[in-house]
Amino acid sequence: MDGFDQLPDSLILLIFNSVSDIKSLIRCRAVSKRFNSIVPQTESLSLTVDRVISPESESDSLLVTFLKIFFKSLHDLLSTSIKPHDPTRTLVQNSPAQILTKFDRVRNLRIELPAGDLTLDKGVSVKWRAEFGRSLKSCVIIGFKSASTTASENPVEGGLKTRVMWTISALIVASAKHFMLEDVVRQHEEMESLVLIDREGEGTVVMDKEGMRECRLGGAHVSEGQWDRSRTMVPSVKMRMRHEPKLMLKGGVWVEGATLVVVRPSEGKDDVDDGELALGAFGDGIYREAVQELLKSRSYMLEMNSF
């Protein structure tokens, strides 16, 4: 009899919840019959995806899929169609949903994708955080030219057009990732929190318990367009934008072309103000500092139709 045989199942399950990494937990199932029966009960899981496989085309990378929906959405921003939820949709081999069928009681799930998907100019950094239910609830986007200890005499190129492109690109990528999560959400009704990130820390999609309940009841709003049927439809939105050509942060660090955008659906009441939403989006560090400074700046409102 080894040491583990003397431990109660509840303690072993607590250890497995601390491990959380799905690949490690699946290997643990091969250790013994007891481990094989306990591992599926793990409630807190972390899944690192090495390669994204789309049900539309297993040969397309996430970047290729993104480019397709990006150009289609720019071409047809005014279209608003809804695709009914298809309960017969099968799970793709090695997709997050298929991998998670091995677990019965998932409550907290974190998924990490291989890389970010925004194509940016050299030296430009953009981060975003989007919250979803059945469709987009909010999205906070911050971007600037890479920080340095000296301010450049040349302004960041592109102006308002570039900042709007950052926003549209982030919304398209977020909506594609949200659509990918629908099978996972539908499969695990006991789940309370779901976070999807990328390895570069560029974008984050979050869903809470209420948001997942909305998604299960109604299915995700999706577009039926030829190029973008693999993403959730972005509703008509209002975008409050703040911008500073040059911004000095703590320690004499300069960022250029600093832009903060808070996106919300045009319809519905705002329960949280922009400041609270933006400050809670990116944790501590240089991005939070930039948010704090930009919130002092004058804002202006833009609106966009659903796409």
N, C-alpha and C positions, 0 to 999 in steps of 0.2 A: 504494500500500500504506500503510495507516495503522498506528499503534502497536500496536493490538490484534492485527493480523495476525502480528506478530512474537512474540507471547506464546504459550507452549505451552498446550494445553487444560487441563492440571492447574492452572496459575496462574489462568486465567480461572475455573475451577470454584471455586478458593479465594476469589476475589473474590465470586462469586455466593453462596457459603456465608456470607460476611460480610454481604452485602446481606440475605439471608434472607426479606425481605418478598415474599410470593407475588404480590401485585398488581404490584410493580415487576418481578419476574422474568418474569411473563407478558408484560409490555410489552417486555422485553428480547428475547423470542423473535422479535419483529417486526423487529429491527435487521438481522439477517443470517441466512443459512442455517446458518452456523457456530454462532451464538448459539442458534438454534432447536434445534440438536441437542445442545448442551451444557446448557442450562437444565434439562431434565428429569432430569439427573443430580445436581442439587443435593441435598445430604444434610441440611442444617440449614435449616428453614423456619419462618416466622412468618406466621400467617394471622389477619387482623383481619376478623371477621364483622360486617357492618353490620346484618344482619337475620337472625334465626333462623327457619328454615323447618322445620316439623315434618312428617314423613311422614303423621301422623294427620290433620292439618288445616293447610293452608297459610295459612289466615286467622287462626289463633290465634297470638298472641304467646307468648313464653316465660312471661311473667307470667300470662297466662290459663291456659296449660297447668299452670303451677305451682299456681294456685288450685284447679283441678279436682282434681289429685292430692292436694293438701293436705287438702281437705275430705273426700275419699273415704278417705284414710288415717286421719284422725281418727275417722271413722265405723266403720272396719273394721280396727283395729290388730291383731286377733288372727288375721286370715286369712293363710294361708301357701300360696300356689300358685306353680307354676313354669310358665312358658311356654317350650316348646322353641324352640331357635334355628331361624329360618327362613332357609335358604340362598337362597331365591328372592326375598327382599326386595329391591326395586329401590332404586337411589340416587335421592334427590330432587334435582331441579335446583337448583343453587346451594348445596347443602348442603356442609359441609366435605369429606365423603367424595367427592362428585362433583367438587369443585374439585381435590382432590388426585390424581385419576386422571391429571392432566397430568404427574405426577412419578413417576419409576421407582425411586429409591433413597433414600427418606426414612428418616433415622436419628433425627433430633431434631426434634420438632415442638412448637410453641407456638401455641395458638389463643386468641384474645381475643374474647369475646362482648360485645355492646353494653352491658349494664348488669347490676348485681346484681338479685336477685329477692326478697330478704326485705323484707316490709313491717314497718317499725319505727317506734316512737314517735319524735317529734321529739327530737333530741339524743342518741339511742341509737346506738351503733356496735357492730356485730357482724362479726367475721371468722371464717372457717373454712378448714380445709385437710383434704381427704379423700384417702386413698390407696386405690386399687382394684386388684384382680386380676379374677377372675371376678365377685366381689362385693366388698363393703366390707371393707377390711383395718383401717383406722383413720380416725378423724376427730377433729381438735382444734378446739374452738370457744372463742372468747373474746368477751365482750361487756361493755360498760359504758356509762354515761351520759357524754356528751362531756366531755373534760377541761377543767378551768378552774383558775385560781389560787386560788379560794376554795371551800370545802366548803359545800354546800347544807345547810340545816337539815331539808329535807324528803327522806325516803328515796325511792329509785326505786320506783315502784308495781309491783305484780304479784307480788313475792316468788318463791317456788319455781315457781309455775305459769308465770310469764313466762319463767323460765330454761329450763324444760322445753320450752316452746313454741319458744324460740330453737333448741334442740337438734333438735327434731323437724323444724322448718322447714328447717334447714341440711341435715339428712340427706335430706329429700325432694328438695331442689334438687340436691344432689350426685348422688343416684341417677338423676335425670332427665338430668343432663349426662353421666354415665358411659354411660348407654344410648345417647346420641347419638354417642358415640365408637366404638361397637362396629364399625360398618362401616369406619371409618378403621383401626382396629387389625387387622381381618381382611384388609384390602386390602394392608397394608404389613408383611410378615412380618419385614423387616430392621430395623424401628424399635426403638430402644433406650430412648428417653425421650419421654414425652408429657405436656405440661402444658396445662391449660385454665384460663384465668382470665376475669374480667370486667373491664370498663373501669374500674369503680369500686374494684377491688381488694377486693371483698367476699369472694369465695370462690375456692378453687383446687382443682382435681381433678388428681391426678398418677397416672401409671402408669409403672412401671419395666419393664425387659425381661422379668423373670420374671412380673410381673403381666399383661402383654400376652400372654405365652405361655399362661397359664392361661385367659385370655378366649378366645383362638383355639381352644383344645382343647375347652372346654366350652360356650362361648357364655355370655352374661350371664344371670344369674338374673332373670327378669322376672315381673311379676304379670299375671294375665289379667283383672283387674277392669275394669269398663266404663270407669272414669275414669283408671286408672293403668297402662294397658298400654304406655306410652311411658317407662317408667323401670325401672331395676334394682331388684329386691326388696332391701330392707334386711333383713339377717339378724337374729336375736335378738342383742341387744347388752347389754353392761354399760357403764354410764356413771359414771365417777368425777368428781364435781363438787366444786369449791372455790369459796367465795364470801366476799367481804368487802363490807359495806355502804359503807365508805369506804376509799380507798386513796391514800396520798400517794406520788408518784413523785419522781424527781430534779427538782431545780429548783423544788420546792414546788408541783408540779402535782397536783391532786386528780382522781381518777375515782371515780364512785359506782356502786354496784350491780355491782362488778367480779365477773365469773364466768368460771371456766375449766372446761371439760368435755372430758375425754378419753374417746372412744368406741371400743370394740373389740368384735369378735364375741364372744359368750358362749363359743363353742367355740374351742379352739385355744390354743396357748402364746404368751405375750407375750415376744417376743424383745428388745424395747426397753422400758425403764421409762418411766413417765409423764413424768418430768422431761426426759429426752432427747428424747422425742417432741414434747413441747410447746415446748421451747426451740428446736427446729429448724423449727417450723411457720411463723413469721411474720417471720423476719429480724431486723434491728435496729430500734431506735426505741421508741416508747411501748408498742407491743403486747408486745414482748419484755420490757420493764421490768415491765409488769403481770403477765406470766406468771411472771417470776422472783419477784415478791412473793407471788403467789397460791400458788406451789408450797410456800411456807412455812406456808400455812394448813391447817387440818384439812380432810380430805376425807371424803366420804360416797358410798356406792355406790348406784346405781339400776339396775334392769334393765328391759328392754323386749322384748316379743315381736316377731317379724319382721312386717313390713308392706310 
